[in-house]
């Protein structure tokens, strides 16, 4: 087997973006939009059609007094 010398210069090339980069960006933006819409709906007052939760209630497991 042949061995290469350690003095050979190695050129590192930055990978080019491709279709998977675009699909990843689209999926991240879609997930962020869905999360924002869900939080908006959960934190809206009951009178306007939301669930009336406070932000802290999302993590402590309690329900509001009235559900729509």
C-alpha positions in Angstrom: 0.0 0.0 0.0 1.3 3.4 -0.9 1.6 6.1 1.8 1.2 9.8 1.1 3.6 12.3 2.4 2.4 14.6 5.2 3.6 17.6 3.3 0.9 17.5 0.6 -1.3 20.6 1.0 -5.0 19.8 1.6 -7.5 22.3 0.4 -10.8 22.4 2.4 -13.8 23.4 0.4 -16.9 24.8 2.0 -20.0 22.8 1.0 -22.4 24.5 -1.3 -26.1 24.9 -0.3 -28.4 22.5 -2.1 -32.1 21.6 -2.1 -31.8 20.1 1.4 -30.7 23.4 2.8 -33.8 25.0 1.3 -36.1 22.3 2.7 -34.6 22.7 6.1 -35.1 26.4 6.1 -38.7 26.0 5.0 -39.4 23.4 7.6 -37.9 25.5 10.4 -39.9 28.6 9.3 -43.1 26.5 9.1 -42.6 25.1 12.6 -41.9 28.5 14.0 -45.1 29.9 12.4 -47.2 27.0 13.8 -45.8 27.5 17.2 -46.6 31.2 17.1 -50.2 30.6 15.9 -50.8 28.0 18.6 -49.4 30.3 21.4 -51.5 33.2 20.0 -54.7 31.1 20.2 -53.9 29.7 23.7 -53.1 33.1 25.2 -56.1 35.0 23.6 -58.9 35.9 26.0 -61.9 33.6 26.2 -64.2 36.4 25.1 -62.5 36.7 21.7 -62.4 33.0 21.1 -59.2 31.9 22.7 -58.4 29.8 25.7 -57.5 32.5 28.1 -54.3 31.0 29.4 -51.5 33.0 30.9 -48.0 32.1 29.8 -47.0 30.5 33.1 -50.0 28.1 32.9 -48.6 26.6 29.7 -45.9 24.9 31.9 -47.6 24.2 35.3 -50.5 22.0 34.0 -53.4 24.0 35.4 -56.5 24.8 33.4 -58.3 28.1 33.2 -61.6 28.4 35.0 -63.7 28.6 31.8 -63.0 26.8 28.6 -64.7 27.9 25.4 
